[in-house]
């Protein structure tokens, strides 16, 4: 799962060290427009819909947080 998430992230914006970064959203590394695009790419890659209540900076600030979210959503799909 982690490798799939990292691949989506790297395909989207390759200049970021996703394995170390913990403030993707709150640090402005991914801005609001990019966040929307990233959500779409994740939803397509994992065939899930991310509920509005899950669209928080905490769920998207790091690759590990995104992995946890995708694991939760795909487990319930």
ZABA-740612 format. One record per residue: y, x, z of N, C-alpha, C in turn. Coordinates in steps of 0.05 Angstrom, whole numbers, plus 5000, padded with zeros to 4 digits. Layout:
REM ZABA-740612
YXZYXZYXZ...
//
This chain:
REM ZABA-740612
497650175000500050005000502550185000502550385017504950555019505550684993503450784979503950924954505050724933504150474933505250274914508150224920508850194945511650144953513350384945512450624951513950864944514250884914512250814899512550824869514650624859514750384870516750194863519550304870519750414893522350524902523250754884521350934879522051174862522651094834521250894823521850804796524550674795525350554817527950414818530250614822530050784841532250974847530951234856530651424838528951654843530351874860532951864863534352084877534152074907532851874918532751834947530051944958530152074981527752164995526851935013525251755002524351515015522551575039521251795040519451865062521051935087523552015084525152095107527351905114528351755094530751595098530051345115531851285134531451055152533850875152535750915133538150745132538850675103536850585088537250515060539350305057539350095073541249875070543649925088543149975114545350005133547050255127545850445114547250695107548550685080548250465066549450435039548150585017545850695021544350835000543550634978542850394987542350174968544449964974546149914954548249714959547249434954548949234958547948954958546848874930548148964909547048894882544349034877544149284885541649424882539449304899540249204923538349074941537048834927538748674914537748434900535748524878536448724863534648824842532048934854532249074876529849184889528048964899529248754910527648524920526048404896527448374874526048264850523748444841524148704842522048884833519748884852520248864878518148854898516548584895518048374892516648114889514848114864515848234842514148244818511848424822512248664833510048854837507848754855508648604876506648514895506048224893507148094873506647804868507047634893509347674906510047524930512947424927513647234944516347144947517247224975519447364976520447455002522247235013521447115035523046895047525846995056527746815054530546885062530647005089529146895108529246995136528247285138526847375118525747655118527647845104529847745093531747915079533748035098532748215115534448345135534448645129536648775138536749065135534449205149533549095172531349225186528849225169528349025153525949015136526149195111528549295105528949455081530349725085530649805110532050055116530350305111527750265110525950495105523550415089522250605077519750545062517650425081517550535105515550425124516050135131518550065134519249785139518549605116519049705092518349545068515249525065513849735071510949725071509949515090511049515115510149315135510649035125512948995112513648725102511748645079511248825061509448765039506648715049505748865069503048815080502948535092505048465107505048195119505047975098506648005077506847805057504347785039503148005033500747995016498347905032498347955058496147855075496247545077498647435076498947145079499047005052498847155030498947035003496346914995
//
